[in-house]
Amino acid sequence: NSEGASLSRNISQQLDDLYQSLEDTINLLRYTSDYQRPATTVNGKVDQAKRWLSQPDLDQFGFGM
């Protein structure tokens, strides 16, 4: 059925578009959000410590204090 195949492709494309939009939104929030999780790697912990050492009076969400 040609109509069924067309509907299937349309739904598939809409789901792909939705997935891409969600991925873009998540990435935007990840890079623009003030929220930070505690670092789990040595490099991440060093970066958090450097940020705290450079501005110890700034609220670091409890990291480094």
mmCIF file of the N, C-alpha and C atoms, coordinates in Angstrom:
data_MODEL
# 
_entry.id   MODEL 
# 
loop_
_atom_site.group_PDB 
_atom_site.id 
_atom_site.type_symbol 
_atom_site.label_atom_id 
_atom_site.label_alt_id 
_atom_site.label_comp_id 
_atom_site.label_asym_id 
_atom_site.label_entity_id 
_atom_site.label_seq_id 
_atom_site.pdbx_PDB_ins_code 
_atom_site.Cartn_x 
_atom_site.Cartn_y 
_atom_site.Cartn_z 
_atom_site.occupancy 
_atom_site.B_iso_or_equiv 
_atom_site.pdbx_formal_charge 
_atom_site.auth_seq_id 
_atom_site.auth_comp_id 
_atom_site.auth_asym_id 
_atom_site.auth_atom_id 
_atom_site.pdbx_PDB_model_num 
ATOM 1   N N  . ASN A 1 1  ? 0.849  -1.180 0.000  1.00 0.00 ? 1  ASN A N  1 
ATOM 2   C CA . ASN A 1 1  ? 0.000  0.000  0.000  1.00 0.00 ? 1  ASN A CA 1 
ATOM 3   C C  . ASN A 1 1  ? 0.895  1.244  0.000  1.00 0.00 ? 1  ASN A C  1 
ATOM 4   N N  . SER A 1 2  ? 0.766  2.031  -1.034 1.00 0.00 ? 2  SER A N  1 
ATOM 5   C CA . SER A 1 2  ? 1.585  3.229  -1.208 1.00 0.00 ? 2  SER A CA 1 
ATOM 6   C C  . SER A 1 2  ? 1.285  4.274  -0.137 1.00 0.00 ? 2  SER A C  1 
ATOM 7   N N  . GLU A 1 3  ? 0.025  4.382  0.234  1.00 0.00 ? 3  GLU A N  1 
ATOM 8   C CA . GLU A 1 3  ? -0.355 5.356  1.252  1.00 0.00 ? 3  GLU A CA 1 
ATOM 9   C C  . GLU A 1 3  ? 0.264  4.994  2.602  1.00 0.00 ? 3  GLU A C  1 
ATOM 10  N N  . GLY A 1 4  ? 0.279  3.717  2.920  1.00 0.00 ? 4  GLY A N  1 
ATOM 11  C CA . GLY A 1 4  ? 0.880  3.258  4.179  1.00 0.00 ? 4  GLY A CA 1 
ATOM 12  C C  . GLY A 1 4  ? 2.379  3.504  4.208  1.00 0.00 ? 4  GLY A C  1 
ATOM 13  N N  . ALA A 1 5  ? 3.049  3.254  3.093  1.00 0.00 ? 5  ALA A N  1 
ATOM 14  C CA . ALA A 1 5  ? 4.493  3.483  3.015  1.00 0.00 ? 5  ALA A CA 1 
ATOM 15  C C  . ALA A 1 5  ? 4.805  4.966  3.148  1.00 0.00 ? 5  ALA A C  1 
ATOM 16  N N  . SER A 1 6  ? 3.993  5.795  2.514  1.00 0.00 ? 6  SER A N  1 
ATOM 17  C CA . SER A 1 6  ? 4.189  7.242  2.600  1.00 0.00 ? 6  SER A CA 1 
ATOM 18  C C  . SER A 1 6  ? 3.995  7.730  4.032  1.00 0.00 ? 6  SER A C  1 
ATOM 19  N N  . LEU A 1 7  ? 2.964  7.221  4.689  1.00 0.00 ? 7  LEU A N  1 
ATOM 20  C CA . LEU A 1 7  ? 2.701  7.587  6.076  1.00 0.00 ? 7  LEU A CA 1 
ATOM 21  C C  . LEU A 1 7  ? 3.860  7.146  6.969  1.00 0.00 ? 7  LEU A C  1 
ATOM 22  N N  . SER A 1 8  ? 4.358  5.953  6.725  1.00 0.00 ? 8  SER A N  1 
ATOM 23  C CA . SER A 1 8  ? 5.481  5.432  7.499  1.00 0.00 ? 8  SER A CA 1 
ATOM 24  C C  . SER A 1 8  ? 6.724  6.311  7.338  1.00 0.00 ? 8  SER A C  1 
ATOM 25  N N  . ARG A 1 9  ? 7.035  6.705  6.110  1.00 0.00 ? 9  ARG A N  1 
ATOM 26  C CA . ARG A 1 9  ? 8.194  7.579  5.869  1.00 0.00 ? 9  ARG A CA 1 
ATOM 27  C C  . ARG A 1 9  ? 8.003  8.935  6.549  1.00 0.00 ? 9  ARG A C  1 
ATOM 28  N N  . ASN A 1 10 ? 6.776  9.460  6.473  1.00 0.00 ? 10 ASN A N  1 
ATOM 29  C CA . ASN A 1 10 ? 6.472  10.749 7.090  1.00 0.00 ? 10 ASN A CA 1 
ATOM 30  C C  . ASN A 1 10 ? 6.674  10.686 8.604  1.00 0.00 ? 10 ASN A C  1 
ATOM 31  N N  . ILE A 1 11 ? 6.157  9.649  9.229  1.00 0.00 ? 11 ILE A N  1 
ATOM 32  C CA . ILE A 1 11 ? 6.308  9.487  10.681 1.00 0.00 ? 11 ILE A CA 1 
ATOM 33  C C  . ILE A 1 11 ? 7.778  9.310  11.040 1.00 0.00 ? 11 ILE A C  1 
ATOM 34  N N  . SER A 1 12 ? 8.488  8.523  10.248 1.00 0.00 ? 12 SER A N  1 
ATOM 35  C CA . SER A 1 12 ? 9.911  8.305  10.493 1.00 0.00 ? 12 SER A CA 1 
ATOM 36  C C  . SER A 1 12 ? 10.684 9.618  10.422 1.00 0.00 ? 12 SER A C  1 
ATOM 37  N N  . GLN A 1 13 ? 10.385 10.438 9.434  1.00 0.00 ? 13 GLN A N  1 
ATOM 38  C CA . GLN A 1 13 ? 11.063 11.731 9.288  1.00 0.00 ? 13 GLN A CA 1 
ATOM 39  C C  . GLN A 1 13 ? 10.735 12.652 10.460 1.00 0.00 ? 13 GLN A C  1 
ATOM 40  N N  . GLN A 1 14 ? 9.481  12.652 10.886 1.00 0.00 ? 14 GLN A N  1 
ATOM 41  C CA . GLN A 1 14 ? 9.093  13.494 12.020 1.00 0.00 ? 14 GLN A CA 1 
ATOM 42  C C  . GLN A 1 14 ? 9.799  13.050 13.298 1.00 0.00 ? 14 GLN A C  1 
ATOM 43  N N  . LEU A 1 15 ? 9.926  11.740 13.491 1.00 0.00 ? 15 LEU A N  1 
ATOM 44  C CA . LEU A 1 15 ? 10.635 11.234 14.666 1.00 0.00 ? 15 LEU A CA 1 
ATOM 45  C C  . LEU A 1 15 ? 12.118 11.587 14.608 1.00 0.00 ? 15 LEU A C  1 
ATOM 46  N N  . ASP A 1 16 ? 12.715 11.498 13.423 1.00 0.00 ? 16 ASP A N  1 
ATOM 47  C CA . ASP A 1 16 ? 14.116 11.901 13.258 1.00 0.00 ? 16 ASP A CA 1 
ATOM 48  C C  . ASP A 1 16 ? 14.295 13.382 13.585 1.00 0.00 ? 16 ASP A C  1 
ATOM 49  N N  . ASP A 1 17 ? 13.371 14.212 13.100 1.00 0.00 ? 17 ASP A N  1 
ATOM 50  C CA . ASP A 1 17 ? 13.432 15.649 13.382 1.00 0.00 ? 17 ASP A CA 1 
ATOM 51  C C  . ASP A 1 17 ? 13.298 15.921 14.881 1.00 0.00 ? 17 ASP A C  1 
ATOM 52  N N  . LEU A 1 18 ? 12.377 15.209 15.531 1.00 0.00 ? 18 LEU A N  1 
ATOM 53  C CA . LEU A 1 18 ? 12.179 15.371 16.968 1.00 0.00 ? 18 LEU A CA 1 
ATOM 54  C C  . LEU A 1 18 ? 13.432 14.953 17.728 1.00 0.00 ? 18 LEU A C  1 
ATOM 55  N N  . TYR A 1 19 ? 14.013 13.822 17.352 1.00 0.00 ? 19 TYR A N  1 
ATOM 56  C CA . TYR A 1 19 ? 15.229 13.344 18.000 1.00 0.00 ? 19 TYR A CA 1 
ATOM 57  C C  . TYR A 1 19 ? 16.346 14.374 17.860 1.00 0.00 ? 19 TYR A C  1 
ATOM 58  N N  . GLN A 1 20 ? 16.527 14.928 16.683 1.00 0.00 ? 20 GLN A N  1 
ATOM 59  C CA . GLN A 1 20 ? 17.578 15.923 16.454 1.00 0.00 ? 20 GLN A CA 1 
ATOM 60  C C  . GLN A 1 20 ? 17.319 17.181 17.270 1.00 0.00 ? 20 GLN A C  1 
ATOM 61  N N  . SER A 1 21 ? 16.072 17.597 17.336 1.00 0.00 ? 21 SER A N  1 
ATOM 62  C CA . SER A 1 21 ? 15.716 18.776 18.115 1.00 0.00 ? 21 SER A CA 1 
ATOM 63  C C  . SER A 1 21 ? 16.005 18.560 19.599 1.00 0.00 ? 21 SER A C  1 
ATOM 64  N N  . LEU A 1 22 ? 15.662 17.386 20.109 1.00 0.00 ? 22 LEU A N  1 
ATOM 65  C CA . LEU A 1 22 ? 15.940 17.074 21.512 1.00 0.00 ? 22 LEU A CA 1 
ATOM 66  C C  . LEU A 1 22 ? 17.442 17.032 21.775 1.00 0.00 ? 22 LEU A C  1 
ATOM 67  N N  . GLU A 1 23 ? 18.183 16.431 20.872 1.00 0.00 ? 23 GLU A N  1 
ATOM 68  C CA . GLU A 1 23 ? 19.637 16.358 21.025 1.00 0.00 ? 23 GLU A CA 1 
ATOM 69  C C  . GLU A 1 23 ? 20.252 17.763 21.027 1.00 0.00 ? 23 GLU A C  1 
ATOM 70  N N  . ASP A 1 24 ? 19.791 18.621 20.126 1.00 0.00 ? 24 ASP A N  1 
ATOM 71  C CA . ASP A 1 24 ? 20.285 19.999 20.074 1.00 0.00 ? 24 ASP A CA 1 
ATOM 72  C C  . ASP A 1 24 ? 19.962 20.748 21.368 1.00 0.00 ? 24 ASP A C  1 
ATOM 73  N N  . THR A 1 25 ? 18.751 20.554 21.877 1.00 0.00 ? 25 THR A N  1 
ATOM 74  C CA . THR A 1 25 ? 18.336 21.220 23.108 1.00 0.00 ? 25 THR A CA 1 
ATOM 75  C C  . THR A 1 25 ? 19.164 20.753 24.292 1.00 0.00 ? 25 THR A C  1 
ATOM 76  N N  . ILE A 1 26 ? 19.382 19.455 24.388 1.00 0.00 ? 26 ILE A N  1 
ATOM 77  C CA . ILE A 1 26 ? 20.191 18.909 25.483 1.00 0.00 ? 26 ILE A CA 1 
ATOM 78  C C  . ILE A 1 26 ? 21.608 19.460 25.426 1.00 0.00 ? 26 ILE A C  1 
ATOM 79  N N  . ASN A 1 27 ? 22.194 19.496 24.240 1.00 0.00 ? 27 ASN A N  1 
ATOM 80  C CA . ASN A 1 27 ? 23.550 20.035 24.102 1.00 0.00 ? 27 ASN A CA 1 
ATOM 81  C C  . ASN A 1 27 ? 23.603 21.513 24.454 1.00 0.00 ? 27 ASN A C  1 
ATOM 82  N N  . LEU A 1 28 ? 22.604 22.268 24.050 1.00 0.00 ? 28 LEU A N  1 
ATOM 83  C CA . LEU A 1 28 ? 22.553 23.690 24.383 1.00 0.00 ? 28 LEU A CA 1 
ATOM 84  C C  . LEU A 1 28 ? 22.485 23.880 25.895 1.00 0.00 ? 28 LEU A C  1 
ATOM 85  N N  . LEU A 1 29 ? 21.629 23.118 26.549 1.00 0.00 ? 29 LEU A N  1 
ATOM 86  C CA . LEU A 1 29 ? 21.506 23.226 28.000 1.00 0.00 ? 29 LEU A CA 1 
ATOM 87  C C  . LEU A 1 29 ? 22.787 22.800 28.697 1.00 0.00 ? 29 LEU A C  1 
ATOM 88  N N  . ARG A 1 30 ? 23.419 21.785 28.176 1.00 0.00 ? 30 ARG A N  1 
ATOM 89  C CA . ARG A 1 30 ? 24.650 21.285 28.782 1.00 0.00 ? 30 ARG A CA 1 
ATOM 90  C C  . ARG A 1 30 ? 25.735 22.364 28.775 1.00 0.00 ? 30 ARG A C  1 
ATOM 91  N N  . TYR A 1 31 ? 25.806 23.138 27.696 1.00 0.00 ? 31 TYR A N  1 
ATOM 92  C CA . TYR A 1 31 ? 26.872 24.125 27.558 1.00 0.00 ? 31 TYR A CA 1 
ATOM 93  C C  . TYR A 1 31 ? 26.494 25.510 28.062 1.00 0.00 ? 31 TYR A C  1 
ATOM 94  N N  . THR A 1 32 ? 25.221 25.764 28.323 1.00 0.00 ? 32 THR A N  1 
ATOM 95  C CA . THR A 1 32 ? 24.813 27.088 28.789 1.00 0.00 ? 32 THR A CA 1 
ATOM 96  C C  . THR A 1 32 ? 24.275 27.081 30.208 1.00 0.00 ? 32 THR A C  1 
ATOM 97  N N  . SER A 1 33 ? 24.046 25.921 30.767 1.00 0.00 ? 33 SER A N  1 
ATOM 98  C CA . SER A 1 33 ? 23.472 25.825 32.101 1.00 0.00 ? 33 SER A CA 1 
ATOM 99  C C  . SER A 1 33 ? 24.521 26.135 33.162 1.00 0.00 ? 33 SER A C  1 
ATOM 100 N N  . ASP A 1 34 ? 24.090 26.745 34.254 1.00 0.00 ? 34 ASP A N  1 
ATOM 101 C CA . ASP A 1 34 ? 24.980 26.990 35.386 1.00 0.00 ? 34 ASP A CA 1 
ATOM 102 C C  . ASP A 1 34 ? 25.160 25.740 36.235 1.00 0.00 ? 34 ASP A C  1 
ATOM 103 N N  . TYR A 1 35 ? 24.310 24.751 36.014 1.00 0.00 ? 35 TYR A N  1 
ATOM 104 C CA . TYR A 1 35 ? 24.387 23.531 36.805 1.00 0.00 ? 35 TYR A CA 1 
ATOM 105 C C  . TYR A 1 35 ? 25.627 22.738 36.421 1.00 0.00 ? 35 TYR A C  1 
ATOM 106 N N  . GLN A 1 36 ? 26.349 22.276 37.430 1.00 0.00 ? 36 GLN A N  1 
ATOM 107 C CA . GLN A 1 36 ? 27.513 21.439 37.187 1.00 0.00 ? 36 GLN A CA 1 
ATOM 108 C C  . GLN A 1 36 ? 27.463 20.251 38.122 1.00 0.00 ? 36 GLN A C  1 
ATOM 109 N N  . ARG A 1 37 ? 27.830 19.118 37.596 1.00 0.00 ? 37 ARG A N  1 
ATOM 110 C CA . ARG A 1 37 ? 27.948 17.924 38.425 1.00 0.00 ? 37 ARG A CA 1 
ATOM 111 C C  . ARG A 1 37 ? 29.381 17.837 38.932 1.00 0.00 ? 37 ARG A C  1 
ATOM 112 N N  . PRO A 1 38 ? 29.587 17.142 40.031 1.00 0.00 ? 38 PRO A N  1 
ATOM 113 C CA . PRO A 1 38 ? 30.960 16.935 40.480 1.00 0.00 ? 38 PRO A CA 1 
ATOM 114 C C  . PRO A 1 38 ? 31.749 16.193 39.408 1.00 0.00 ? 38 PRO A C  1 
ATOM 115 N N  . ALA A 1 39 ? 32.986 16.593 39.229 1.00 0.00 ? 39 ALA A N  1 
ATOM 116 C CA . ALA A 1 39 ? 33.831 15.955 38.223 1.00 0.00 ? 39 ALA A CA 1 
ATOM 117 C C  . ALA A 1 39 ? 34.137 14.521 38.642 1.00 0.00 ? 39 ALA A C  1 
ATOM 118 N N  . THR A 1 40 ? 34.248 13.651 37.661 1.00 0.00 ? 40 THR A N  1 
ATOM 119 C CA . THR A 1 40 ? 34.565 12.252 37.943 1.00 0.00 ? 40 THR A CA 1 
ATOM 120 C C  . THR A 1 40 ? 35.952 11.869 37.467 1.00 0.00 ? 40 THR A C  1 
ATOM 121 N N  . THR A 1 41 ? 36.551 12.691 36.615 1.00 0.00 ? 41 THR A N  1 
ATOM 122 C CA . THR A 1 41 ? 37.890 12.389 36.116 1.00 0.00 ? 41 THR A CA 1 
ATOM 123 C C  . THR A 1 41 ? 38.906 13.300 36.794 1.00 0.00 ? 41 THR A C  1 
ATOM 124 N N  . VAL A 1 42 ? 40.154 12.894 36.752 1.00 0.00 ? 42 VAL A N  1 
ATOM 125 C CA . VAL A 1 42 ? 41.217 13.705 37.341 1.00 0.00 ? 42 VAL A CA 1 
ATOM 126 C C  . VAL A 1 42 ? 41.270 15.067 36.663 1.00 0.00 ? 42 VAL A C  1 
ATOM 127 N N  . ASN A 1 43 ? 41.200 15.087 35.333 1.00 0.00 ? 43 ASN A N  1 
ATOM 128 C CA . ASN A 1 43 ? 41.238 16.366 34.614 1.00 0.00 ? 43 ASN A CA 1 
ATOM 129 C C  . ASN A 1 43 ? 40.073 17.264 35.015 1.00 0.00 ? 43 ASN A C  1 
ATOM 130 N N  . GLY A 1 44 ? 38.889 16.690 35.139 1.00 0.00 ? 44 GLY A N  1 
ATOM 131 C CA . GLY A 1 44 ? 37.725 17.468 35.539 1.00 0.00 ? 44 GLY A CA 1 
ATOM 132 C C  . GLY A 1 44 ? 37.868 18.023 36.943 1.00 0.00 ? 44 GLY A C  1 
ATOM 133 N N  . LYS A 1 45 ? 38.417 17.211 37.848 1.00 0.00 ? 45 LYS A N  1 
ATOM 134 C CA . LYS A 1 45 ? 38.621 17.672 39.225 1.00 0.00 ? 45 LYS A CA 1 
ATOM 135 C C  . LYS A 1 45 ? 39.658 18.786 39.281 1.00 0.00 ? 45 LYS A C  1 
ATOM 136 N N  . VAL A 1 46 ? 40.701 18.672 38.468 1.00 0.00 ? 46 VAL A N  1 
ATOM 137 C CA . VAL A 1 46 ? 41.715 19.730 38.410 1.00 0.00 ? 46 VAL A CA 1 
ATOM 138 C C  . VAL A 1 46 ? 41.085 21.019 37.881 1.00 0.00 ? 46 VAL A C  1 
ATOM 139 N N  . ASP A 1 47 ? 40.267 20.911 36.836 1.00 0.00 ? 47 ASP A N  1 
ATOM 140 C CA . ASP A 1 47 ? 39.593 22.097 36.288 1.00 0.00 ? 47 ASP A CA 1 
ATOM 141 C C  . ASP A 1 47 ? 38.703 22.756 37.334 1.00 0.00 ? 47 ASP A C  1 
ATOM 142 N N  . GLN A 1 48 ? 37.937 21.955 38.079 1.00 0.00 ? 48 GLN A N  1 
ATOM 143 C CA . GLN A 1 48 ? 37.072 22.518 39.113 1.00 0.00 ? 48 GLN A CA 1 
ATOM 144 C C  . GLN A 1 48 ? 37.900 23.183 40.209 1.00 0.00 ? 48 GLN A C  1 
ATOM 145 N N  . ALA A 1 49 ? 39.003 22.567 40.584 1.00 0.00 ? 49 ALA A N  1 
ATOM 146 C CA . ALA A 1 49 ? 39.866 23.154 41.612 1.00 0.00 ? 49 ALA A CA 1 
ATOM 147 C C  . ALA A 1 49 ? 40.467 24.473 41.127 1.00 0.00 ? 49 ALA A C  1 
ATOM 148 N N  . LYS A 1 50 ? 40.882 24.523 39.859 1.00 0.00 ? 50 LYS A N  1 
ATOM 149 C CA . LYS A 1 50 ? 41.438 25.767 39.302 1.00 0.00 ? 50 LYS A CA 1 
ATOM 150 C C  . LYS A 1 50 ? 40.397 26.881 39.296 1.00 0.00 ? 50 LYS A C  1 
ATOM 151 N N  . ARG A 1 51 ? 39.155 26.540 38.932 1.00 0.00 ? 51 ARG A N  1 
ATOM 152 C CA . ARG A 1 51 ? 38.093 27.557 38.930 1.00 0.00 ? 51 ARG A CA 1 
ATOM 153 C C  . ARG A 1 51 ? 37.864 28.092 40.343 1.00 0.00 ? 51 ARG A C  1 
ATOM 154 N N  . TRP A 1 52 ? 37.873 27.192 41.326 1.00 0.00 ? 52 TRP A N  1 
ATOM 155 C CA . TRP A 1 52 ? 37.662 27.624 42.698 1.00 0.00 ? 52 TRP A CA 1 
ATOM 156 C C  . TRP A 1 52 ? 38.837 28.468 43.188 1.00 0.00 ? 52 TRP A C  1 
ATOM 157 N N  . LEU A 1 53 ? 40.065 28.046 42.867 1.00 0.00 ? 53 LEU A N  1 
ATOM 158 C CA . LEU A 1 53 ? 41.243 28.795 43.303 1.00 0.00 ? 53 LEU A CA 1 
ATOM 159 C C  . LEU A 1 53 ? 41.302 30.184 42.679 1.00 0.00 ? 53 LEU A C  1 
ATOM 160 N N  . SER A 1 54 ? 40.811 30.305 41.447 1.00 0.00 ? 54 SER A N  1 
ATOM 161 C CA . SER A 1 54 ? 40.853 31.609 40.787 1.00 0.00 ? 54 SER A CA 1 
ATOM 162 C C  . SER A 1 54 ? 39.782 32.557 41.322 1.00 0.00 ? 54 SER A C  1 
ATOM 163 N N  . GLN A 1 55 ? 38.685 32.014 41.846 1.00 0.00 ? 55 GLN A N  1 
ATOM 164 C CA . GLN A 1 55 ? 37.596 32.841 42.385 1.00 0.00 ? 55 GLN A CA 1 
ATOM 165 C C  . GLN A 1 55 ? 36.955 32.137 43.574 1.00 0.00 ? 55 GLN A C  1 
ATOM 166 N N  . PRO A 1 56 ? 37.654 32.071 44.712 1.00 0.00 ? 56 PRO A N  1 
ATOM 167 C CA . PRO A 1 56 ? 37.124 31.315 45.857 1.00 0.00 ? 56 PRO A CA 1 
ATOM 168 C C  . PRO A 1 56 ? 35.840 31.904 46.443 1.00 0.00 ? 56 PRO A C  1 
ATOM 169 N N  . ASP A 1 57 ? 35.581 33.186 46.219 1.00 0.00 ? 57 ASP A N  1 
ATOM 170 C CA . ASP A 1 57 ? 34.360 33.797 46.758 1.00 0.00 ? 57 ASP A CA 1 
ATOM 171 C C  . ASP A 1 57 ? 33.134 33.527 45.900 1.00 0.00 ? 57 ASP A C  1 
ATOM 172 N N  . LEU A 1 58 ? 33.352 33.081 44.676 1.00 0.00 ? 58 LEU A N  1 
ATOM 173 C CA . LEU A 1 58 ? 32.250 32.802 43.762 1.00 0.00 ? 58 LEU A CA 1 
ATOM 174 C C  . LEU A 1 58 ? 31.590 31.485 44.142 1.00 0.00 ? 58 LEU A C  1 
ATOM 175 N N  . ASP A 1 59 ? 30.268 31.446 44.095 1.00 0.00 ? 59 ASP A N  1 
ATOM 176 C CA . ASP A 1 59 ? 29.538 30.216 44.395 1.00 0.00 ? 59 ASP A CA 1 
ATOM 177 C C  . ASP A 1 59 ? 29.874 29.165 43.349 1.00 0.00 ? 59 ASP A C  1 
ATOM 178 N N  . GLN A 1 60 ? 30.527 28.114 43.757 1.00 0.00 ? 60 GLN A N  1 
ATOM 179 C CA . GLN A 1 60 ? 30.905 27.028 42.851 1.00 0.00 ? 60 GLN A CA 1 
ATOM 180 C C  . GLN A 1 60 ? 29.996 25.812 43.060 1.00 0.00 ? 60 GLN A C  1 
ATOM 181 N N  . PHE A 1 61 ? 28.810 26.039 43.575 1.00 0.00 ? 61 PHE A N  1 
ATOM 182 C CA . PHE A 1 61 ? 27.839 24.967 43.820 1.00 0.00 ? 61 PHE A CA 1 
ATOM 183 C C  . PHE A 1 61 ? 28.413 23.913 44.767 1.00 0.00 ? 61 PHE A C  1 
ATOM 184 N N  . GLY A 1 62 ? 29.255 24.349 45.692 1.00 0.00 ? 62 GLY A N  1 
ATOM 185 C CA . GLY A 1 62 ? 29.825 23.438 46.671 1.00 0.00 ? 62 GLY A CA 1 
ATOM 186 C C  . GLY A 1 62 ? 31.067 22.715 46.200 1.00 0.00 ? 62 GLY A C  1 
ATOM 187 N N  . PHE A 1 63 ? 31.490 22.921 44.965 1.00 0.00 ? 63 PHE A N  1 
ATOM 188 C CA . PHE A 1 63 ? 32.670 22.233 44.459 1.00 0.00 ? 63 PHE A CA 1 
ATOM 189 C C  . PHE A 1 63 ? 33.911 23.022 44.842 1.00 0.00 ? 63 PHE A C  1 
ATOM 190 N N  . GLY A 1 64 ? 34.869 22.325 45.436 1.00 0.00 ? 64 GLY A N  1 
ATOM 191 C CA . GLY A 1 64 ? 36.126 22.955 45.791 1.00 0.00 ? 64 GLY A CA 1 
ATOM 192 C C  . GLY A 1 64 ? 36.120 23.581 47.171 1.00 0.00 ? 64 GLY A C  1 
ATOM 193 N N  . MET A 1 65 ? 34.951 23.623 47.804 1.00 0.00 ? 65 MET A N  1 
ATOM 194 C CA . MET A 1 65 ? 34.883 24.243 49.129 1.00 0.00 ? 65 MET A CA 1 
ATOM 195 C C  . MET A 1 65 ? 34.953 23.185 50.196 1.00 0.00 ? 65 MET A C  1 
# 
